[in-house]
Amino acid sequence: MEKAKVLKNGNKKCSTCGGILVYSPSDRALRCLECDNVYPIEASKDIKKHDYSDSADSVRAVDEWEAQNKVMKCSNCGAAIVLNKLEYSKSCPYCSSPNVSPSKELPGLKPDAVVPFMFDKNAAREHFRANVKRRWFLPNKFKKSLPKAQLAGTYCTAFSFDAKTRSSYRGTLSYTVRVRDRDGVYRTETRHKFVSGTIDLSFDNITIESSSHITQSEYSQIKPFDYSGSVAFNEDYLRGFVVEHYDTGLRECNEQMEAYATGVIKNRILSKHGCSGIVSLNLNTNYIEKKYCYRLLPVYFFDYTYKKKSYRTVMNGQTGKLGTNLPRSGVKITFFVLMILAIIGGIIFLSVYFGMT
């Protein structure tokens, strides 16, 4: 990388030629689209985490953030994006429609942290190609000749939560045992156990997506993100990329986080008492020192058509991990199922044969 230039405070264009500056993942810096000058970004690890309250999303309104940014909505596909003073593309990043118009929605909370993109679109296409070649259940034709995909690099929104919990519980759990009857035949028997007690757990970075264009299922396919690579919010990392507007508010994301935490707590209670099922359980959980952080996460969207069917596959813009929404080969899947059935059948046959002899 060539020697970095110095960008004066407040200057959003190249100091040499006046060209547009965009974030270059390969440089971890700003690069001029005209003359390739490189400008360093002041990255800070001092990321703010906020105490949660029911009114937190209204308390943290930031006048400057709202004054400098606006929400735009695509009338074609419904995507909602945040455009700011650094954004130079005003067409929809997903369907390329020019029908993008201002929305009455406010930009909302100012982000606290950014997980920057670590590779550009060209590298993303190479990651996609390499990943597809390693997956056996995909059609050979698809693997050999990938369809042309529309590619968008988008910072998707998510809220992450930290909390300590103290739970008191009382109820009936179930477990199974193998018993032998008088005839020497074994059977499985379900038994119940009454339990009560307390359990303390700590949760770090439970992340709930709040994007208007990626689902929790898609997010789960490409996680984890390495939050040690997060930096305090800096608009320079957004230049040249799209920023989505969150679709699910902080309060709703908190409810999803608590539902997830409740599931983890119940599983710990089952494990603690050596049980496998819940008959009835009265669970009361107190959240202590609950904090949240509003993050922007890097995601590449690949939209393409294969055999007249539309696909959208997501990729982690930090790690290169690819999602699972890809074409499937019916022939390969059928062959695999038949092979498994043949193996099972062979095992049963040998068991019966040697049992008889």
N, C-alpha and C positions, 0 to 999 in steps of 0.2 A: 504494500500500500504506500502511495506517495505521501510526502510530508503533508500533514494536516494544516489547513489554513485556520486563521483566527476569524471568528464571526463576531461582529460587534453586537452588543446587547440590543435587542429589538429589531435587528435586521433579519428579515425572513427570506432574502434572496442572496444569490452569490455576490460577494463583494467585488469580484473581478469582472464578471460579464452580465450580472443582473439576472441570471437564469434561475429557474425553479430548483429548490433544494428538496430532496426526498431522502427518507431514511433508507440506508443501504445495509441490509442484514449482514452481508459479507464483510463490510468495513466496520460494523457497529458504530456507524457515524453517518452524518449527512453528506450527500454527494450531489453535485450540480449536474443536472441533466444535459447542460450545454457543453461545459468545458471540463467536466469530471473533477473539479476541485473537491477536496474532502475536508469537512469541518467536524471536529470532535463534538460529542454530546456530553454534557455534564450529568453524569449518572450518580444518583444518590441511593443508598440502601436504607435510608431513614424513612421507613414506610409507616404511616400512621394507621393504627387500628383504633376503632371507636367503640365506646361503651354502647351497648344496645339498649334501646328503649322502644316502646310501641310507637312513639312519635318521632323516632330517629330520622325517618325519611323526609319529614317536613321540617325538622329542626335544621338539617344540614343544607338548606338551600344556599347556593353560592351565586351571588349577583353577577360577579365577573364571568363565571363559567356560562351562565345563562345569557349574558349580554353578547358574548363572543361566539356562541354556537346556536344552531337551530336544528330542529328535527325535520327531515324530509321523508316523505312516503312515496313509494312507487305504486301507481294506480294499476299497474299490470300484474305484479306478483305479490304486492302487499308488504314488501320489506320496508323496515324503518331504519334509517341511518342518521347519524349525527354529522352535519357538515360544519366545519369551522373555518376560521380565517386561513388555515393552511391547506384546505382541501381544494384541489383544482379540477376534479372530475365530478360532474353533477349528473351523470347518467347512472342508472341502477347497476350496481356491481354484479347482480345475479342474473338478470334477464336482458341487460343492455338497453332497456327501454329508456327513451328520453323523457317519458311521462313521470318525472319526479317533481313533486310540488311540496311547498311548505305545509307542515302540519301545525295544528294548534297546541300540540304537546310541547312542554318545556323540555330542555335537554336533561333535566333532573340533576342527580347528585354528580358532583365532580369526582372522577376516579381517584383512588388513592394509590394504585400501583399498576404497573404495566409489566407483563411478561413479553419482552420484545421478540419479534420474528428473528429467527437465527439463520434463515436461508431465503433466497429470493425465488421468484416464480420459475426460473429456469431449473434451479436445483430441485424445486418442488416437483416438477415434471419428471426429473430423473429419479427422485425418491418413489414417485408413483409407479414408474416403469419397473424399477428394481423390485418393489414390493409385490407387484402383480405377478412377476415371473416366479416368485417363491410360493405362490398359492396354488395348490394342486387342483382344487375343485372348480377353477375358472375355465371357461372354454379355451381351447388351444388357439382358435382363430382370434379371439379377443386378446390373448397374451402376445401373439405374434404381431398383430396390427392394431394398436390401440386407437380408438376413435378420437377425433379432435375434440378436446374439452375446453369449455369456457372456464377460465381460472380466475378466482377472486381471492385476494388476501384481505381478511377482515379481522378486526379486533372485536371479539365477542365479549359480552358482558357477563359477569358472574359475581356473586357475593360469597366470600369465604368467612367461616365462623370459627372462633375458638371459645371453648367453654369448659368449666369444671362442673360436674354433676354429682349430686348426692340423691340417691333414690331409696325410698323405703318401699317394701313390697310384702304382699301377703296373698297366698293363693294355693292352688292345687296344680301340680305338674304331673306329667305322665312319663313312664319309661317302660321299656320292653325287656323281658328276660326269656331265655329258652328253658323250658321245663320238660321233664321226661315223665310220661304217664306210666301206668302199671304195665302196659304192654311193651314198654321200652321205646315208644315212639316220641320223638321230640316235637314240640310245638312252641310257637311264640305266644307269650302271654303279656298283656298290657296291665301295668300296675300304676297306682296313684300314690303321690307323696304330697303331704301338706308342708308348705315352706313359708318362712317369713324371715325378714332381716333387712339389712341395708347394704348398698353397694356404691362405691365412689369410682367415677371414671373421669378421665380428661380427654378432650377432643381438640385436635389441632387441624386447621384448614379444611373443615368440612365445606366443600365447594358446591354451590347450587347455581346452575346456569340460569341466567335471567334474560337471555338473548331473545330477540324476536324472530330469529332465523335459524337457530340450531336447537335441537331437542335434547332433553336430558339423556336420552338413549344414544344419540350421536356423540354427545360429550363423553359419555361413559366409554364409548368405543376407542377414543383417542387419548384418554387420560392415562397416566398422570402427567400433569405439568410439574416441572421442577421449580417450586416457588423460591428456591434459593437463588434462582436467576432473575427474580423480580427486582424491579427498580421503582423508586418513587415516581409518581406520575410526572411525565415530561412530554409536552406536546410534540417535541421533535421526533419521538418514536412513531408518531401517527402520520407523518408526512408521506404522502403517496399511498397510504392505505385507507381503507374504509373503517369507520368506527360505528358499531351498531348501537342503537338505542335500546335500553333494557325494556323488556316487555313485562317481566314479573317484578313487582316492587320488593323492597327490602322486607316488609312485613310478611308477604307471602313466601318469600324465600326462607325467612326464619321459621315459618311453619313447616316447610319441607325439611329443613335442617333438623328440627325437633322430632319429626316423624322418623327420620333416618336414625337419629341418636336413640330414640325409643327402641327401635329394632335391635340396635347393637346392645343396649342394656338388657333387653329380654334374652338375647342369646347368651350374654355373660351369666345371667341368672340360671339359665338352663345348664350351662357348662359347670357352674359352681356346684350345682346339686346333682350332677350326673344324669340329667333328664333330657328327653328329646322332644317333648310336646307340652303345650299349655292347655290345661282344662279351664282354669279361671285364674285371673291374676289381677289384683288391685295394686297398681303401680303409681307412685307419686314421686315425681322428679323435680328437684329444685336446681335451677341453673345459676351458677356462681361465676362472677367475673366474665360474663358473656361479652365478647367483642366481635366486631365485624370489619371487613375490609372490602371495598369495592374495587374489583380487578378487571383489567382488560386482558383477554387471552388471545393469542395468535392462532387463527384457523384459516386454512386454505380450503376453498370449496371448488370441487371439480364437477361441472355439469356437462353431461354428454349423452348421446343416444347410441344404443346398440340394439340392432335388430328391431328397430322401430319402437323401442321402449326407452323411456327417459330414466336416467340415473343421476343421483347426486351423492358423491362420496366426499367425506371430510378428512382432513389431514391436520395433525398437530403441527403448527408452524414453528414450534420450538424443538421437538424431537424427531419429526418426520413420521410418526406413527400414523398408519392409514386405517380408516374406518372399514366397516364390513359390508356396506351397501354396494356390492359388485355383482356383475352377471354370474350366474351359476351354470355349470354344465350338468344337464340332467343325466347324460350318459355316464359321467364319472361318478355322480352320486349314486345312481342305480347300481353300478358295478361295485362300489364300496359297500353298499348295504348287502348285496348278494354275497360278497366275500365274507362279511361279518357273520351272516346267517350260516354260510357253509362252515366256518370255523366253529361256531356254536354247535351246529349239527354234528360235526366231527367229534367234538368233545363229549357230547351226549352219547354218541354211538360207542366211543371207546369206553366210556364209563359203564354203559350197559353190558358191553361185550366182556370186559374184564371182570365185571361183577358177576356175570353168569359162570365164568370159568374159575 
